[in-house]
Amino acid sequence: MSKIEWTNRTWNPVVGCSKVSAGCKNCYAIRMAWRLQHIPNSKDKYAGTVEKTAGGQLNWTGKVNIIEKEFVKPFTWRKPSMVFVNSESDLFHESVPFQVIRSLFGVMSVCKEHTFQILTKRPQRMLDFFEWLKLMDPEWQDDPANYAYDLCVEYGIETGCGSAFETDAWPLKNVWLGVSVEDQNTANERIPLLMQIPAEVRFLSCEPLLSTINFTLKYKIGPSNHWTENYDVLLGNKYSYDLGSKVIATKIDWVIAGGESGKDARPLHPEWVRSIRNQCKTAGTPFFFKQWGEWKPYEDGDLSTFDTGTFVDKPGEWGDHPVGTFTCIHGINWGTPMSRVGKKKAGRSLDGRQWNEFPLTSKLLPTPDDPDLFFTGGDY
């Protein structure tokens, strides 16, 4: 079972990756892959995916390993689960062939008892995959289902389904598609691409959150980019003040937010996550606060005891506090003191409660830390 709060288990038929933006800087999967690369039972699976630089830093090599024996794992799970796909990679990494991605969708299409959650930082390639899929197979689901059956035969797995796997029409109801966005720039770049992709549930993971994010995205449109269009992706409204027009569009169904953990973790300003929570509340979008991470807001009030902390500015700039300046910092209104206490002690509470909301379509929900504070949208 997974320790990730918003899922039940992980499935990693692909391992290895490469960094694409600031959110990747302290990727937890790099450290994990490096460790497993040096353990006899797992070294072949992770071989060549991580290297240590001349400066002693760990980094992805860009090599991606496809682990075919992992493809059939969902068929072996008896208990219906929410499944985070590729927690140690990106399914839409440039080195993963579309044929492999198609095969994995085939497995997901017939494992209807599970709900698969796919996150990517490469939504353009995800969009390209679905365009490719339509060209290759107008019916979409037929060939992937046959492939899933062939896999079961090859690995001797009893499914009880006979030779005919029935699949739902696309988009698959048990597959959720999302993008990771850590700041306004990545939100502007990635969310519009996600909106063009067929999905039963579209979701965002704002982790690690590195700045505030406004989910009303602004774009220049028309001749010479003369007009401004606003797209509220939580409400699903596109409107142009210049043209006086409004269009109902696709919307986001779920938002996750959280801070960073690990030895080099960057702190999460409480106003960044409050802003996201408030936008979700206004729009009626389910919101899940995963964690503060390594840092949490300093609550003592006496900065003379603020030994291992930092001050976080709202725009996202942060740095260790200067020694001996505690007494003259009380009046500064742009900084918020954060204390490094570790992920477990920092916890998951925001403004006195946990936020464990899921889309109302969810039938399979992870067990929250506190069942009394568990919501699935609606009034909150």
N, C-alpha and C positions, 0 to 999 in steps of 0.2 A: 504494500500500500504506500501511497505517496505522502510526504510531509507537506506538500504544497496545499495550502488551505482551500483552494477553490476547485480541487479535483479529487478523485479517489485513487487513481493510479496513473502511471506513465507508461508509454509504449515507445521504444526507441529502435525502429528498424533502420535508422540512419544515424550515424554519429560523426562528429567533426563539423567544423564551420569556419567562418572568417568574419572579422569585424566590419561593420558597415556604418556605425554611427556612435555617438557619445554614450548611448545606453549600453554598448557592448564593452566598455572600458574594463570593468571589473567582473566580467562574466563568470558566474559560479561554475559553469560547465567546463571551463578550461582547466580549473584546478582538479575537478573530478576526473576528467579524462586523463590528465597527467598522472594522477595517482593510479587509476585503473590500468593505464598503459604499462605500469611496472609491477602488476600483480599477475602471476602465472596464469590464473584461470581466465583473465579478461584481456591480457596483453594483445592477443591477436585481433580482438574486436576493435581496440582503440589504437592500434599500431599506426604511427606516423601522423596522428591527428594534431598533436601538440608538441612544441619545441621550446627549449629554454634558450633565450637570446644571450648574446655576449654579456649583457648587463645583468643577467640573472633573472629576467622577467619571463613568465610563461605566456605563450601566445599560440593561437591556432596556426597551423601551417597552411590551411586552405584545403587540405586533403579530406575527403569525405569517404567513409566506409559504409557500404550498403550491406546490411546483415540479413540475408535472405531467410535464415532460420527463424528470425524474429517476426517475419511477416504473418505467420500463422498463430502467433501467441493469443490474439483476441478470441480465437476459437476454443482455447483451453480455459478461459475464465468462466466459471459457472455463475457467479453472482453478477447481476447487471451493475455496471460501473460507469462513472464519468471518467474519460480517459484523455489525458493531455498527450498529444501526439508529438514526438520528437522534442522532449525537454532538453536534450543534449545536442541539438542541431537545429536546422531550419529545413523543413520539408521542401521548401522552394529555393534552396540554395542552388546556385548556378551549376554545380557539379552533380546534381541529382537528375538523371534523365527523366523526361516526361513519362516514358514507359513505366518506370519504377513508381512514380507518383500515381499513375493510373492503376497500377496493380494494387497499391495500398488502398486507394479509394474503392477498388473492387472488394477487398476484404471488409472495409467499413460498411459497404452497401448491404452486405448480407449478415453482418453482426448487429442486427437491429436492436438487440437487448442492451447494447452499450451506446453511450453518447460520446462522440469523439470531438475534442476541442483542439483546433489547429490554430497556432499563432505563427505569424511570419513578420519579418522586417523587410521582406521582398515582395510586396503586393503586386508590382508590375509583372514579376514572373508568375505569380499566382494567376493573374488575369490572362497572361499569355498561355498558361496551361489550359485554362478553360476554353479559350479560343481554339487552341490546337485540338482539344478533345472533341469539340463540335465538328471540326473538319474531318477528324479521323473516324468518328462514330456518331452519326446523326441521332441514333437512339440513346447514346451515352452509356446506359447502364448494362447493356447486354453482355459485351465482352468482359468487362471487369467482373461481373458475377460468375461467368464461366471460368475466369482465371482463378477466382477464389475457390471454386469447387475443385479445380485441378490441383491447387495447393493442398487441399485437404486430402485428396487421394494420394498425392506424392508423399505426404508426411504421416499417412495412416491415421488421420483424425476423423473420428466419428462425429458427424454433425446432426444426424437424425433428419436431414433435409432431403435425402435422396439425391438424385442427380440434377434436379432442377432447383436452382436458387431463385427465388422471386425477389426483385428489388423494387423499391419505390421510384417514382419519377423524380427527376432532379428539380430543385436541389434536394439532396438527401435529408430527411427529417432528423436523422441522428448525427449529423455532422455540422458542427459550428465552426465558422471561419472568422478569424480576427487578425488584427495587426497590433504590434507593439509600438507605442509612441511614448517618447520620454520628454518631449518639449513641444513648443508651438511649431517649430519648423518641421519636425517629423510628423506631427499631426496634419499639417497642411499638405505634406507630400504623400502620406500613406493612406489617410482615411478616404479621400475621393476615389482612389483606385479600388479600395475594398467595396465601396458602394456600387461599383459596376459589376461585381462578381455575384453569381447566384448563390444564395445561402439561406438556410432556414433561420439561422441566428447569426447576426454579425455582432462582434464584440471587440472591445479595446482593452489592452493591457497597458496601463500607464505605469510601467515599472522598468527600471527605477525612475521615479518621477523626479525630473531635474529642474523643472520650472513650472509656472502656472500654464494652463492650457485653456483657451477659449474655444468651445466647440461650435461657435458660429464662425465658420471659415469664410474668408473674404477673398474674392478673385476678380481679376479684370477680364471682361468679356467684350465681344462685339468688335467692330472695325477698329483697328489700332488700339485694342484694349481700352476703349473709351469709357465703358460702363463698369460699374462695380456690382458684382453679384454676391450676396451673402447666402451661405448654406448652413442652416442650423441642423447639424447631423443628429442631434438627440430628438428633436421634434419632427425632422423630416421635411423641413420647409426650405425652399429656395426662393429668394426674393431679390428684386433689384429696385432700389430706390430711384435710380435714374429712369428706368423704363416703367416703373409703377406696376410691375408684374409679380405674381406669386405662383409657385408651382409646388404641388405635393410630391415629395421625392422619397427615396429610400432612407431609412433611419437606423441608428445604432440601437441594438437591443439590450446591451449589457456593458457596464464599464467596471473594470478592476483598477485599483490604484494601490501603490505601495512604495516604500522606501527600500534602500539598498542595504544588504548585509555583507559581512566579510571585513577583512582587516583594512582595506582601503576604501571602505564605503563612504559615499557622500551623503550628508544629512538631507532630510526631507523637511522643507519649511511647512509648518502646519497650515498656513494660508493657501498654499498650492493645493493641498488635498481637500481643504474645506471648500475651495472654489469649485472643484470637480464635484464634490458631494452635493453642493447647493445647486449646481446646474442640473445634475441628475434628478434631484428632488423636484425642481421646477418642471422638468420635462416628464416626470414619471418614469424615468429610466432606472432599472435596478442597479444598485451600486454596491460593490464589494471592496472593503478596505482590507488588504491582505496583511500589512505589517508596517510599523514605523521603520523597521530595519535596525541597524546598529545604533542609531541615534534616536533620542526622543526629546520633546520640549522639556527644558529645565524648569521644574516646578517649585523648587525650594524658595526662590525669591531673594535669597541672600547670596549675591555673587561672590562674596568672599570665600565661599565653600565650593566655588565653581572650578574644580581642579582640572578636569579633563573634558573641556568643552570647546565649542566654537560658536560664532555668531553667524547666522544665515540671513542674507539680504533677500528680499522678495524677488528681484530679477534673476536670482540664481547664483550670484557670486558669493563665495564663502571662503573663509580662511581661519586658521587657528588664531585665537585671541592673543593679543600682546600680553606678555607677562607684566604684572604690576599695574594694570589699568582698570581693575574691577570697580573702584570707587567712582571713576569718572565716566563709566559707561551706562549708569542707571538711566540717564536722560535720553539716550539715543533711541529714537522711535522706529528706525528702519531695520534694526537688527533683532533677531529672536535668538535667545540663548538656547543651545542644544547640548545635551549631555550624552556622552558615549557610555552606554550601559549594557550593550549587547542585545541581540534580537529577542531573546526570551524575556528579559526583564522589560524591554521597551514595549512589548505586547502589541495588541491590535485594536485597542480602544481609541476612538476619536470622539471627543466631547462627551465622555462619560458612557459610551456604549460601543458595541461592535456593530459593524455593518456587513451583514452576510446575505445580501440580496442576490437572487438569481432571476433569470427570465422566467416568466410564468409558464413557459412551455416545458420547464424542467420537470421531469418525473424522477430523475436520479440526482439526488443532492448529497454532497459530502456532509459528514457530521460536523457541525460547528463546535467551537470551544464552549459556547454557552447556548444551549437550546432555547432558552428564554429570550434570546436576542437574535433569533433567526427569522429572516423575512424573505419573501419572494416577490417583491414589488408591492404595488398597491399603496395603502396609506402607511406613511412612516414619518 
